[in-house]
Amino acid sequence: MSNVELTVKILCSILSLISPSLILIFAQILTMHHELSEQEIQRREKLEKLRALGIDPYPAEAFDVNVNAAEIKANYENNKLDYKNVSIAGRVMSFRIMGKASFAELKDHTGKIQIYVNRDEICPDEDKTLYNDVWKKLLDRGDFIGIKGYVFTTQVGEISIHVTELKVLAKSLKPLPAVKTDEEGNVHDAFADPEQRYRQRYVDLIVNEHVKETFVKRTQIVNAMREFFNKHGYLEVDTPVLQAIPGGAAARPFTTHHNALDIPLYLRIANELYLKRLIVGGFDGVYEFSRNFRNEGMDRTHNPEFTVMEIYVAYKDYNWMMDFTEAMLEHVVTKTNGGKTEVKLGDNVIDFKRPFPRITMYDAIKQYTGVDISGMDEEQLRDVCKDLGIHADKSMGKGKLIDEIFGEKCEKNFIQPTFITDYPIEMSPLCKKHRDNPELTERFELMINGKEVANAYSELNDPIDQRERFEEQMRLMDRGDDEAMFIDQDFLRALEYGMPPTSGMGIGVDRLVMMLTNNPSIQEVLLFPQMRPEA
């Protein structure tokens, strides 16, 4: 046994007498040290040297910032006098050290700017430690610094900051990926692997600048939606994430347990039934940006945790909601797209200028399959599925069969924003029957680029009809449909107090952001998409 192994064994014996948990901490420290790269070891050594010089690499006091990189670049040439005393902080992204003077690139939350560091300027007395040791030897790419100085333009015309004061704000112990672009524009050593990018989004945001732009635009899109609803006088509200009944949609829920109440609970699959309770309670219009959870598959357009905006307005129907939805989307797109309604999405250009085309679901199926399914029963629909090569198992009722036909044969054809209207009653357990045809419902879905983006109803407010629809859902559940809806007795009780005519609409925020940022995958518009834990 080596001396190191003997020492470790003795330490473990001592720690086990004090506390078994300390052994785990000790093991983690050993594992971490064993896995450190040469660069990581060197950075930790520099960390200790900074401390030995009396420099705290993680100071507690604030550093006052009075400007950012983007503001300097945008305004300096026209207002030079305003930038004689700047204070800025950020991450050092590159060094060019040339003896007594250096250039470096500093990155803050708005972008990058060049800084100029002169030894005699930041070390005016005889002690040149800050430049010769700290700046030249102990700082690395990725470290955070705060600087003060004045803005100037270099001989080659680059706006830069002449540093007069420099302070270490945070030492980076892991090296950033060194992404390089050659003279021909080719990118080398890019941080591009999706697995790494999604797991380490913090690194992705640092080195891939376009990623941050996506999430800035996401916030702008949400804010534009909120602005539109608030302008119309509707109230933003919050509803429970933990629910006793997973209602409001046909989906498989996540289950959990409330220890204090000793009851099972579900993460919400939708907030619809709670928002409609508020309409019962007397609000004329309510909306919520809702984080929902569905225990289902994952692909490029589905994540088990996602964001939906739902809005409910009293005394309206689905015809009004179609007009409202297209007006809202036109507002959001022009607000976030430089005043234009056209958006590039893959090989297509999507135009959000209203009005959007409208077509019934049955007409859409007839148009793209040549089959008129109106009036067909379940067995006839199974035959249609078989003829069209569409899988249909025994658990599927009439609504699921129609949904499969539309999804397989029609959805992909609707590239420009199009309202699909008048869904069969079996597909819409929370939707009011069509005023002209009791076999249909007053429902629409908005299709864009072959995907559903919004779903809306003239809401069912007949409590007797609603109970019967819920009971039919329970029968489907008994047949094995694990996405059928539960009966929510409290919601039925709320309806019995009376809900005015109401229209509701839900819009998938993640999918909308995908379209308005030209991203083909939902993982690209979620800061932290769901992933399997690392081994």
C-alpha positions as CSV (number, residue, x, y, z in Angstrom):
1,M,0.0,0.0,0.0
2,S,1.4,3.4,-1.0
3,N,1.8,6.3,1.4
4,V,-1.1,8.1,-0.3
5,E,-3.4,5.1,0.0
6,L,-2.5,4.7,3.6
7,T,-3.2,8.3,4.3
8,V,-6.6,8.1,2.7
9,K,-7.4,5.0,4.6
10,I,-6.5,6.6,7.9
11,L,-8.5,9.8,7.1
12,C,-11.5,7.7,6.2
13,S,-11.3,5.9,9.5
14,I,-11.1,9.1,11.4
15,L,-14.0,10.7,9.5
16,S,-16.2,7.6,10.0
17,L,-15.9,8.2,13.8
18,I,-16.9,11.8,13.4
19,S,-19.6,11.6,10.8
20,P,-20.3,9.0,8.0
21,S,-21.5,11.9,5.8
22,L,-18.0,13.4,5.9
23,I,-16.6,10.4,4.1
24,L,-18.9,11.1,1.2
25,I,-17.7,14.7,1.1
26,F,-14.1,13.6,1.2
27,A,-14.7,11.1,-1.6
28,Q,-16.3,13.8,-3.8
29,I,-13.3,16.0,-3.2
30,L,-10.9,13.2,-4.2
31,T,-13.0,12.4,-7.3
32,M,-13.1,16.0,-8.3
33,H,-9.3,16.4,-8.0
34,H,-8.7,13.2,-9.9
35,E,-10.9,14.4,-12.8
36,L,-9.4,17.9,-13.0
37,S,-7.7,18.8,-16.3
38,E,-4.2,20.4,-16.4
39,Q,-5.8,23.8,-17.1
40,E,-8.3,23.4,-14.2
41,I,-5.4,22.6,-11.9
42,Q,-3.5,25.6,-13.1
43,R,-6.5,27.9,-12.6
44,R,-6.8,26.7,-9.0
45,E,-3.2,27.4,-8.4
46,K,-3.7,30.9,-9.8
47,L,-6.7,31.3,-7.5
48,E,-4.5,30.6,-4.4
49,K,-1.8,33.0,-5.7
50,L,-4.4,35.8,-6.0
51,R,-5.4,35.1,-2.4
52,A,-1.7,35.1,-1.3
53,L,-1.4,38.6,-2.9
54,G,-4.3,39.8,-0.7
55,I,-6.7,39.8,-3.6
56,D,-10.1,38.3,-3.0
57,P,-11.0,36.4,-6.2
58,Y,-14.7,36.5,-5.2
59,P,-15.2,39.9,-3.5
60,A,-18.5,40.6,-1.7
61,E,-18.8,44.3,-2.3
62,A,-20.8,45.6,-5.3
63,F,-19.1,47.0,-8.4
64,D,-21.0,50.0,-9.8
65,V,-21.6,49.9,-13.5
66,N,-22.8,53.0,-15.4
67,V,-22.7,51.8,-19.0
68,N,-22.7,48.7,-21.2
69,A,-20.8,47.7,-24.3
70,A,-23.8,48.1,-26.7
71,E,-24.6,51.6,-25.5
72,I,-20.9,52.7,-25.9
73,K,-20.8,51.4,-29.5
74,A,-24.1,52.9,-30.4
75,N,-23.6,56.4,-29.0
76,Y,-19.9,57.2,-28.5
77,E,-19.3,58.8,-31.9
78,N,-22.1,61.3,-31.4
79,N,-21.6,61.9,-27.7
80,K,-17.9,61.6,-26.9
81,L,-18.0,63.8,-23.8
82,D,-20.5,61.4,-22.1
83,Y,-17.9,58.6,-22.1
84,K,-15.0,60.2,-20.3
85,N,-15.7,58.3,-17.1
86,V,-17.1,54.9,-17.7
87,S,-17.4,51.9,-15.3
88,I,-18.2,48.6,-16.9
89,A,-17.9,44.9,-15.9
90,G,-17.9,41.6,-17.7
91,R,-16.0,38.5,-18.7
92,V,-12.6,38.6,-20.4
93,M,-12.9,36.7,-23.7
94,S,-9.4,37.2,-25.1
95,F,-6.0,38.7,-24.3
96,R,-3.3,40.4,-26.5
97,I,-0.4,41.2,-24.1
98,M,2.4,43.3,-25.6
99,G,4.9,44.0,-22.8
100,K,3.8,47.1,-20.8
101,A,0.5,47.4,-22.7
102,S,-2.3,45.0,-23.6
103,F,-5.5,44.7,-25.5
104,A,-8.3,42.4,-24.4
105,E,-11.9,41.8,-25.2
106,L,-14.6,42.2,-22.5
107,K,-18.0,40.8,-22.8
108,D,-21.0,42.0,-20.8
109,H,-24.7,41.1,-21.1
110,T,-25.0,43.3,-24.3
111,G,-22.0,42.2,-26.2
112,K,-18.2,42.6,-26.6
113,I,-15.9,45.7,-26.5
114,Q,-12.2,46.1,-26.7
115,I,-10.3,47.4,-23.7
116,Y,-6.7,48.8,-23.5
117,V,-4.7,48.2,-20.4
118,N,-1.4,50.1,-19.8
119,R,0.9,49.0,-17.0
120,D,1.8,52.5,-15.8
121,E,-1.8,53.6,-16.0
122,I,-3.3,51.0,-13.7
123,C,-0.1,50.8,-11.5
124,P,0.9,54.5,-11.1
125,D,3.3,53.8,-8.2
126,E,6.3,51.6,-8.1
127,D,4.3,48.4,-7.3
128,K,3.5,46.9,-10.6
129,T,2.0,43.7,-9.2
130,L,-1.5,44.4,-10.5
131,Y,-0.2,44.4,-14.1
132,N,2.9,42.2,-14.1
133,D,1.5,39.4,-11.9
134,V,-2.3,39.7,-11.7
135,W,-3.2,40.9,-15.2
136,K,-0.4,39.1,-17.2
137,K,-0.1,35.8,-15.2
138,L,-3.1,35.1,-12.9
139,L,-6.1,36.1,-15.0
140,D,-7.5,33.8,-17.6
141,R,-10.1,33.8,-20.4
142,G,-13.5,33.7,-18.8
143,D,-12.6,35.6,-15.6
144,F,-14.9,38.5,-14.6
145,I,-13.3,41.9,-14.0
146,G,-14.6,45.4,-13.4
147,I,-12.9,48.4,-15.0
148,K,-13.0,52.1,-15.0
149,G,-11.6,54.5,-17.6
150,Y,-12.5,56.5,-20.7
151,V,-13.6,55.6,-24.2
152,F,-11.4,56.3,-27.3
153,T,-11.0,55.2,-30.9
154,T,-7.9,53.2,-31.9
155,Q,-5.8,54.0,-34.9
156,V,-7.7,51.4,-36.9
157,G,-11.0,52.9,-35.9
158,E,-12.2,50.5,-33.2
159,I,-14.1,51.9,-30.2
160,S,-12.3,50.8,-27.1
161,I,-12.0,51.6,-23.4
162,H,-8.7,52.9,-21.9
163,V,-8.5,51.3,-18.5
164,T,-7.5,53.4,-15.5
165,E,-8.7,51.1,-12.8
166,L,-9.1,47.3,-12.7
167,K,-10.6,44.9,-10.2
168,V,-10.9,41.1,-10.1
169,L,-14.6,40.2,-9.6
170,A,-14.7,36.4,-10.1
171,K,-12.1,33.8,-11.1
172,S,-13.3,31.2,-13.6
173,L,-12.0,27.7,-12.7
174,K,-13.1,25.9,-15.9
175,P,-11.8,27.0,-19.3
176,L,-14.3,28.1,-21.9
177,P,-14.5,26.3,-25.3
178,A,-12.1,28.2,-27.6
179,V,-14.3,28.7,-30.7
180,K,-12.3,30.2,-33.6
181,T,-13.2,31.6,-37.0
182,D,-10.5,31.6,-39.6
183,E,-10.0,34.3,-42.4
184,E,-12.4,32.4,-44.7
185,G,-15.2,32.4,-42.1
186,N,-14.9,28.7,-41.2
187,V,-15.6,28.0,-37.5
188,H,-13.3,25.6,-35.6
189,D,-13.8,23.9,-32.2
190,A,-17.4,25.1,-32.0
191,F,-19.5,24.3,-29.0
192,A,-22.2,22.8,-31.2
193,D,-23.1,19.3,-29.8
194,P,-26.8,19.5,-28.8
195,E,-26.3,17.2,-25.8
196,Q,-23.6,19.5,-24.4
197,R,-25.3,22.7,-25.3
198,Y,-28.6,21.8,-23.6
199,R,-26.9,20.4,-20.5
200,Q,-24.5,23.3,-20.1
201,R,-26.7,26.1,-21.3
202,Y,-24.6,28.5,-19.3
203,V,-21.6,27.7,-21.6
204,D,-23.8,27.8,-24.7
205,L,-25.0,31.3,-23.8
206,I,-21.4,32.5,-23.3
207,V,-19.8,31.2,-26.5
208,N,-22.8,31.0,-29.0
209,E,-24.1,34.6,-29.1
210,H,-27.1,33.8,-31.3
211,V,-28.5,31.6,-28.5
212,K,-29.0,34.6,-26.1
213,E,-30.8,36.5,-28.9
214,T,-33.4,33.7,-29.1
215,F,-34.2,34.0,-25.4
216,V,-34.3,37.8,-25.5
217,K,-36.8,37.5,-28.3
218,R,-38.8,35.0,-26.4
219,T,-39.3,37.5,-23.6
220,Q,-40.2,40.2,-26.1
221,I,-42.8,37.9,-27.6
222,V,-44.4,37.1,-24.2
223,N,-44.3,40.8,-23.3
224,A,-46.0,41.8,-26.6
225,M,-48.8,39.2,-25.9
226,R,-49.2,40.5,-22.3
227,E,-49.3,44.1,-23.6
228,F,-52.1,43.2,-26.0
229,F,-54.2,41.5,-23.4
230,N,-53.7,44.3,-20.8
231,K,-54.7,46.9,-23.4
232,H,-58.0,45.1,-23.8
233,G,-58.5,45.2,-20.0
234,Y,-58.0,41.5,-19.2
235,L,-56.5,40.4,-15.9
236,E,-53.4,38.2,-15.5
237,V,-53.9,35.6,-12.8
238,D,-52.1,32.5,-11.3
239,T,-53.7,29.1,-10.8
240,P,-52.5,26.0,-9.0
241,V,-49.7,23.8,-10.4
242,L,-50.4,21.0,-8.0
243,Q,-54.0,19.8,-8.6
244,A,-56.1,17.1,-7.1
245,I,-57.7,16.4,-10.5
246,P,-55.6,16.7,-13.7
247,G,-58.2,18.5,-15.8
248,G,-58.6,20.7,-18.8
249,A,-56.9,18.5,-21.4
250,A,-56.6,15.0,-22.7
251,A,-53.1,14.0,-21.5
252,R,-51.2,11.7,-19.2
253,P,-50.2,13.5,-16.0
254,F,-47.2,13.4,-13.7
255,T,-48.1,12.2,-10.2
256,T,-46.7,13.2,-6.9
257,H,-47.7,13.0,-3.2
258,H,-48.4,15.7,-0.6
259,N,-46.9,14.5,2.7
260,A,-48.7,16.9,5.0
261,L,-52.2,16.2,3.5
262,D,-51.3,12.6,2.7
263,I,-52.9,12.7,-0.7
264,P,-51.9,12.1,-4.3
265,L,-51.6,15.2,-6.4
266,Y,-50.9,15.8,-10.1
267,L,-48.8,18.4,-11.9
268,R,-51.2,20.4,-14.0
269,I,-51.7,19.4,-17.6
270,A,-53.8,22.5,-18.2
271,N,-55.1,25.5,-16.3
272,E,-58.4,25.7,-18.2
273,L,-60.8,24.6,-15.5
274,Y,-59.4,27.0,-12.9
275,L,-59.6,30.0,-15.3
276,K,-63.2,29.1,-16.1
277,R,-64.0,29.0,-12.3
278,L,-62.8,32.6,-12.3
279,I,-65.3,33.5,-15.1
280,V,-68.0,31.9,-12.9
281,G,-66.7,34.1,-10.0
282,G,-67.4,37.3,-12.0
283,F,-64.2,38.2,-13.9
284,D,-65.0,39.2,-17.5
285,G,-61.6,38.3,-18.9
286,V,-58.6,36.4,-17.4
287,Y,-55.4,35.0,-18.8
288,E,-52.3,33.2,-17.5
289,F,-48.9,32.1,-18.9
290,S,-49.0,28.6,-17.5
291,R,-46.2,26.1,-17.0
292,N,-47.8,22.8,-17.8
293,F,-46.6,19.2,-17.5
294,R,-47.6,16.1,-19.5
295,N,-46.0,12.7,-19.0
296,E,-45.7,11.9,-22.7
297,G,-43.2,11.5,-25.4
298,M,-40.4,13.9,-26.3
299,D,-39.4,15.1,-29.8
300,R,-38.5,18.2,-31.7
301,T,-41.9,19.8,-30.9
302,H,-42.7,18.3,-27.5
303,N,-41.2,18.7,-24.1
304,P,-42.8,17.3,-21.0
305,E,-42.6,20.7,-19.3
306,F,-43.9,23.5,-21.5
307,T,-45.5,27.0,-21.5
308,V,-49.0,27.8,-22.6
309,M,-50.9,31.1,-22.5
310,E,-54.7,30.6,-21.9
311,I,-57.3,33.4,-22.0
312,Y,-61.0,33.3,-21.3
313,V,-63.4,36.1,-22.1
314,A,-67.0,36.3,-21.0
315,Y,-69.9,36.9,-23.5
316,K,-67.8,35.9,-26.5
317,D,-67.8,32.9,-28.9
318,Y,-65.2,31.2,-31.1
319,N,-65.9,33.5,-34.0
320,W,-64.9,36.5,-32.0
321,M,-61.9,34.6,-30.6
322,M,-60.7,33.9,-34.2
323,D,-60.7,37.6,-34.9
324,F,-59.0,38.3,-31.6
325,T,-56.3,35.7,-32.1
326,E,-55.3,36.8,-35.5
327,A,-55.2,40.5,-34.3
328,M,-53.1,39.5,-31.3
329,L,-50.6,37.5,-33.5
330,E,-50.3,40.3,-36.0
331,H,-49.5,42.6,-33.2
332,V,-46.9,40.3,-31.6
333,V,-45.1,39.6,-34.9
334,T,-44.9,43.3,-36.0
335,K,-43.8,44.3,-32.5
336,T,-41.0,41.8,-32.4
337,N,-40.1,41.6,-36.1
338,G,-39.2,45.2,-37.0
339,G,-42.7,46.1,-38.0
340,K,-43.0,43.3,-40.6
341,T,-45.6,40.5,-40.7
342,E,-43.5,38.1,-42.7
343,V,-41.2,35.6,-40.9
344,K,-38.6,33.3,-42.4
345,L,-39.2,29.7,-41.1
346,G,-36.9,27.1,-42.7
347,D,-37.6,27.1,-46.4
348,N,-40.9,28.9,-45.9
349,V,-41.9,32.5,-45.4
350,I,-44.9,32.8,-43.0
351,D,-47.1,35.8,-43.3
352,F,-49.0,36.8,-40.2
353,K,-51.0,39.5,-41.8
354,R,-54.7,39.0,-41.0
355,P,-57.2,37.8,-41.9
356,F,-56.2,34.1,-41.8
357,P,-58.0,31.5,-44.0
358,R,-60.7,29.3,-42.3
359,I,-61.7,25.7,-43.2
360,T,-63.7,23.1,-41.3
361,M,-62.0,19.9,-40.1
362,Y,-64.3,17.7,-42.3
363,D,-63.6,19.8,-45.4
364,A,-59.9,19.6,-44.7
365,I,-60.0,15.8,-44.4
366,K,-62.1,15.6,-47.6
367,Q,-59.6,17.9,-49.4
368,Y,-56.5,15.9,-48.5
369,T,-57.9,12.3,-48.4
370,G,-60.8,12.4,-50.8
371,V,-63.0,10.9,-48.1
372,D,-66.1,12.6,-46.6
373,I,-66.2,11.3,-43.0
374,S,-69.2,13.3,-41.9
375,G,-71.8,11.0,-40.3
376,M,-69.5,8.0,-40.0
377,D,-69.6,5.8,-36.9
378,E,-66.6,4.3,-35.1
379,E,-66.3,1.2,-37.2
380,Q,-66.5,3.1,-40.5
381,L,-63.8,5.4,-39.3
382,R,-61.6,2.4,-38.5
383,D,-62.1,1.2,-42.0
384,V,-61.0,4.6,-43.3
385,C,-57.9,4.5,-41.1
386,K,-57.1,1.0,-42.5
387,D,-57.6,2.2,-46.1
388,L,-55.3,5.2,-45.5
389,G,-52.6,3.1,-43.7
390,I,-53.2,4.8,-40.3
391,H,-52.7,2.8,-37.1
392,A,-55.8,2.6,-34.9
393,D,-55.9,0.4,-31.8
394,K,-59.0,-0.7,-29.8
395,S,-58.7,2.0,-27.1
396,M,-59.4,4.7,-29.7
397,G,-62.8,6.1,-29.8
398,K,-64.4,8.1,-32.6
399,G,-62.7,11.3,-31.6
400,K,-59.2,9.8,-31.5
401,L,-59.7,8.1,-34.9
402,I,-60.6,11.4,-36.5
403,D,-57.7,13.1,-34.8
404,E,-55.3,10.5,-36.2
405,I,-56.7,11.0,-39.8
406,F,-56.3,14.7,-39.6
407,G,-52.9,14.6,-38.0
408,E,-51.5,12.1,-40.5
409,K,-53.0,13.4,-43.7
410,C,-53.9,17.1,-43.2
411,E,-51.8,19.0,-40.7
412,K,-48.6,19.1,-42.7
413,N,-50.3,20.9,-45.6
414,F,-51.2,24.1,-43.6
415,I,-48.1,26.2,-43.8
416,Q,-49.6,29.7,-43.7
417,P,-51.7,30.5,-40.6
418,T,-55.1,28.8,-41.1
419,F,-58.0,28.2,-38.7
420,I,-59.3,24.6,-38.7
421,T,-62.9,24.9,-37.4
422,D,-65.9,22.8,-36.3
423,Y,-64.4,19.7,-34.6
424,P,-66.5,16.6,-34.0
425,I,-68.1,16.5,-30.5
426,E,-66.1,13.4,-29.5
427,M,-62.8,15.3,-29.8
428,S,-63.9,18.2,-27.6
429,P,-65.3,17.3,-24.2
430,L,-65.1,20.9,-22.9
431,C,-66.5,22.6,-26.0
432,K,-70.0,23.9,-26.7
433,K,-72.1,22.0,-29.4
434,H,-72.2,23.8,-32.7
435,R,-75.3,26.0,-33.0
436,D,-76.1,24.5,-36.5
437,N,-75.0,20.9,-36.1
438,P,-75.1,19.0,-32.7
439,E,-72.6,16.4,-34.0
440,L,-69.9,19.2,-34.1
441,T,-68.5,21.7,-31.7
442,E,-67.6,25.4,-31.9
443,R,-63.9,24.9,-31.8
444,F,-60.9,26.0,-33.8
445,E,-57.2,25.2,-34.0
446,L,-54.7,27.5,-35.6
447,M,-52.3,25.6,-37.8
448,I,-48.9,27.2,-38.8
449,N,-46.2,25.5,-40.7
450,G,-48.0,22.2,-40.3
451,K,-48.3,22.4,-36.5
452,E,-51.0,23.3,-34.1
453,V,-50.2,26.6,-32.3
454,A,-53.5,27.6,-30.8
455,N,-56.7,25.9,-29.7
456,A,-60.0,27.6,-28.8
457,Y,-63.7,27.0,-28.0
458,S,-67.0,28.5,-27.5
459,E,-66.9,27.1,-23.9
460,L,-69.4,24.5,-22.7
461,N,-71.4,26.1,-19.9
462,D,-74.2,23.6,-19.7
463,P,-73.4,21.6,-16.5
464,I,-75.6,18.7,-17.4
465,D,-74.1,18.4,-20.9
466,Q,-70.6,18.8,-19.3
467,R,-71.2,15.9,-16.8
468,E,-72.3,13.6,-19.6
469,R,-69.1,14.5,-21.6
470,F,-67.0,13.7,-18.6
471,E,-68.7,10.4,-18.1
472,E,-68.0,9.5,-21.7
473,Q,-64.4,10.3,-21.0
474,M,-64.4,7.9,-18.1
475,R,-65.8,5.2,-20.4
476,L,-62.8,5.8,-22.7
477,M,-60.5,5.5,-19.8
478,D,-62.0,2.1,-18.9
479,R,-61.2,1.0,-22.5
480,G,-57.5,1.8,-21.9
481,D,-57.3,5.4,-23.1
482,D,-54.7,6.8,-20.6
483,E,-55.2,10.4,-22.0
484,A,-59.0,10.5,-21.3
485,M,-60.1,13.2,-18.9
486,F,-61.0,12.7,-15.2
487,I,-64.3,14.0,-13.8
488,D,-63.8,17.2,-11.9
489,Q,-66.7,17.4,-9.5
490,D,-65.8,20.8,-8.1
491,F,-65.7,22.2,-11.7
492,L,-69.2,20.8,-12.3
493,R,-70.4,22.4,-9.1
494,A,-69.0,25.7,-10.3
495,L,-70.8,25.4,-13.6
496,E,-74.0,24.7,-11.7
497,Y,-73.8,28.2,-10.2
498,G,-73.8,29.5,-13.8
499,M,-71.1,30.5,-16.2
500,P,-71.9,33.2,-18.8
501,P,-71.3,32.5,-22.5
502,T,-67.5,32.4,-22.8
503,S,-64.8,31.8,-25.3
504,G,-61.3,30.5,-24.4
505,M,-58.1,30.2,-26.3
506,G,-54.8,28.5,-25.5
507,I,-51.6,29.2,-27.5
508,G,-48.4,27.2,-27.2
509,V,-45.7,29.8,-26.3
510,D,-42.8,27.5,-27.1
511,R,-44.0,26.6,-30.6
512,L,-44.8,30.2,-31.3
513,V,-41.3,31.2,-30.2
514,M,-39.8,28.4,-32.4
515,M,-41.6,29.9,-35.4
516,L,-40.7,33.5,-34.7
517,T,-37.0,32.7,-34.1
518,N,-36.7,30.2,-37.0
519,N,-35.7,27.3,-34.7
520,P,-36.7,23.8,-35.8
521,S,-36.5,22.3,-32.3
522,I,-38.3,23.1,-29.0
523,Q,-35.1,22.4,-27.1
524,E,-33.6,25.5,-28.8
525,V,-36.2,27.8,-27.2
526,L,-36.2,26.3,-23.7
527,L,-33.4,27.5,-21.5
528,F,-33.2,24.1,-19.7
529,P,-35.0,21.4,-21.7
530,Q,-35.7,18.1,-20.0
531,M,-32.9,15.6,-20.4
532,R,-31.8,12.3,-18.9
533,P,-29.6,12.8,-15.9
534,E,-25.9,12.5,-16.5
535,A,-24.4,9.2,-15.4
